[in-house]
Amino acid sequence: MIKISSRSLDDLEFPVVCAQISELCITGQGKEKALTIQPYSNYNKTVFGLNQTNEYFNSKTQDLPIPNHGFDTIQPEIKLLGIDGSVIEIGGFRKISSITETVNTHLKYFKKYSEVYPALSETVSHIEYDQSLTDRINGIIDRFGEMKDDASPLLQELRRSINSIRGKINSSFNSALTTYQSYGYLDEIKESVVENVRVLAVKAMYRRKVKGGIMGNSKTGSIVYIQPEATFKYTRELNNLEYEEKEEVKRILKELTEFSRPYRDTLIEY
């Protein structure tokens, strides 16, 4: 085994070379790893490293080059998987799914073209092809980073109810708008939005004739903003449903995190 002293490496400006390589790396982990590069300790490792490099370099001219292998770091997610009771958010699972799919794509590629890339194929030969984690995540989270409606029967039911109530909110508001407009109770602007709530713009003198909850008034006091009574009832129901939806999303993410914990070592390998 050959051991080169740190002084000799400094004389050769080896750290300077590592710093230059680091600047060319794309990922944060790549940049960090480049700064800790050390010379190979024996002849066989040196030859293997040269073969890896040559195969990768030559892949650029192949008819079927090595697939894209960019990735977002999953270090925070790996850390969370090591903490009991922790929960990974949707964005974290998207990154896990992406890197898992990327690795599986490469495992299939190097198995198929092992004769073309013997060193690179050997480099990944210890990693098992496993689609189960990706399939589980993709069954719950869509490609846009949203939780699928059918991630659970309860979530599907809640979202159907939410869409139904939203329809009732719009219908009840439009009905009140038409009715009170015909009575001449509304200002010229007819409606407005207060605290993300659609409200009727009622002339102050008619505020007692319009049933609903007062949400505020104009600076001049000539307009009172009222949410119609029926709309208010449906909005309160919507708030309850949206709370239940958030709780179910949390439960599903917690369950998915628990499912993913046994894969922590595999993800570190990836």
Helices and strands as residue ranges (DSSP letters): H 6-11, H 14-24, H 28-34, H 43-58, G 59-61, H 75-81, H 90-112, H 118-123, H 132-138, G 149-151, H 153-182, E 186-194, E 197-203, G 204-209, E 212-217, E 223-228, H 229-260, G 261-263, H 264-269
